[in-house]
Amino acid sequence: MAETIMVHCGEGDCTNNLSKKNMISKWPGRQFIRFYLMPDPVKKKDLFLKWRSRIRRRPEDVKRSTRICSEHFAEEDFDPYDLANARKAASTKKMWIRLRPDSIPNTDRQTGKMIVHFSSPETEETTPLRPGRKRVRRDIEYIDELISDYDKILGSSSNDLSNTEPEDRYQVEEPSASENNDCVSIPSVHTNRYLSVLMSASTETCKGVQVSPSKKDCSTQTGLSSLSVTRSSTSVEDLGDKFQESESDNELEQTSSDEEYHPGPLMAAASDKKVQRKTQMKTHGKVFTKTLPISWVYVNVSQLQQLFRFCPGCGGRVLQTRLRFTGAAVSVDYVCSLCTIGFNPSTWHGSPILRRKFVINIHTSCSIMLTGLRFQSMTNFHNLMELPTLSRPSFSEHVSSWLYPVIYRMYSERRDIIFDGLKKRHADGQSVVLCGDAQFDSPGFSAKYCTYTIMDCKTNEVVDFSVVQKGQFSGALEHQAFSQVWEGIVNEVGFQPDDLVIDRQATIAKIVEDHFPETQLSYDIWHMAKSLSTHLRTAAQSHPKIAMWQKSIVNHLWFSCRESKGDPDLAVEIFHSCLLHAANIHRWKLKRVIFQTFDSMRESIGLKRPYPRRPVKYGQCKHGPFSKGEHRSIQWFKVGDEDFLALFKVVTATRFSNDLRKCCKFLHTGKLESFHSMKLLYLPKLHSFELETMIVMTMLAAVQNNLYLKEENLKKSYTVRSYSRAMKKYVLKQKNVYDNVTLKKSIIDSIIRMVRSGEQLDKCNFSQTRYIMRPVPKTFHGQSAPDKRVMIENQKSRMK
């Protein structure tokens, strides 16, 4: 006993607690009030059950931590020695007063019957229950409330028996020592009325929950003299195993309701009020609160079974329950002692039902794909959490029947809008500039798929794409994918775009020059700068002086393309001027000797190089004058040295200089590279997918990218510090946070509406569209699998 803890008495209507001041015992001759813990339910199980039977509370509410005050024990229940010391002492504030080992509250030691003391041992009348703590006979009180409500609506009947209720209505019967079931006895005088009210109330109350009640009439039991509700299952038909998992994950069993789920007035009112939760998130040292909606929750099985100790429809005692799992949905079959007639079990479903399909299964399948998760990863998570999960066939059926057609329809509608915009711009005389780039599904040289995407450089919208599988075509996958998507775009819009930006692919450049002469080809500056940086880094291994100039020369490449303003000769001339600047020559228009030296250097190399040409439009550096300290700190090259000759070879390379002429319009594919990074969320390179999945998830990424371009989808933008491995220092980057939840929720909502209305879209057959132009081979390597037994016999191991 510890009087320092704030406790209260756990007896049904007792108000004693340690928070009251000047608390005096109501028993004459006592000057103390103590609180005693319940016996240990494991070590002293029999005593614990006896204590629980003498407390006016529901058995499930009595726990090991429940405390009973000394007002419910007689004098013979206390230890005689402690009681004698308490009577002699002037104060019993810190005195221990123990109970006898066999003491039981509210029990007469002579007769063994139950007595309830409320105010004093001299008073035998019971005090009414407190309105704030209704813990006794809730099932009977619920019936009384139903009767009173119906009396107000329908009026009192002629044979009203409310005044003839016996005085011992709440008298608690003492259970035998061998029985441990919860029993509720309803007086016989009220049996007919209770059953008639309960049957009408259960049919109305069950409308607010997902219950499939028994259809049999209950009027056959109105002649019973009393109704006893127990947990015994001897008189109940066997419901089978307690837990049962359905073989089919998307079809209901015969015991389920065939009709569509419609919530009742109580559930409808509750569904109108959105359930939300607030969570705190930390971003870059700042903590902010975010509100998220809640539609589904995790519930422990034992906690769910506690809810079904009473009927959700009428509040009666449940005799037996059985849990069934259909995919991720749970169904509870239960037998109620009041509203179930003929022992036909009613069914409660944990998920709404639309067209004989559980909404949670469809929602789970679509959410797995829309969030970029893998089915096997979710299955492993569910198995570890011991959660019911979908089967692979059901998951594939939901995705192919509902998700893929919705995404394909959404992408087709938005693609037609983009094509209409290109046609309108071409008709108005505006230039149409597109860029393209390829992405493989593997980081190595064993790629199975190649995706070539075309983007509008003006609006940064994904126009179209093409996915090819190895084995469909002979040769490289990239130029085959480009030919397929580019021909489709040209045929769709009816004209050849003005410009196309690619990443220095000679094969694709040859296709454009031969078959699409009206399209001018340009190269991406970023890929040019990357190639130049690679060659300079290689040359710097033998000539360390070049490493100090590497960053400046790459920056000068970007400057040359920007200042050329579409003139290819000027772009090459400005870039080659970096050789003069590196040799500490900043005005060269009248210096013919230096260019004669360059001609002799070309001849010494042994190759006919047309570069660098003599300057025509560019005759001096555009930087300002150097100070003496800056000029001395720079390590200049000397014309004719080995270091300068190595730099001369890299800068004046013939192929690089020719490709530089195609960068004069200062175009790049940076936004397209960002789209490829976003697409990896749905199609990571570490996993293998089917061709149909590759096509549909690329469509989803394209739709999401095009929606991000709208200002209303940009939630916030901020600048962060990020370490650049290429520059080897911290740089500032712009971070944009977009609303990517609204799109995915709209997809799921459209699927639910289709299921509710019965609309069925045709499954995506991409072999009949231009996304699959040739038959897809079963294996990309083209070899048939040999016999496994032959392979085992011929297997050789180095370890033997």
Disulfide bonds with the S-S distance in Angstrom:
none
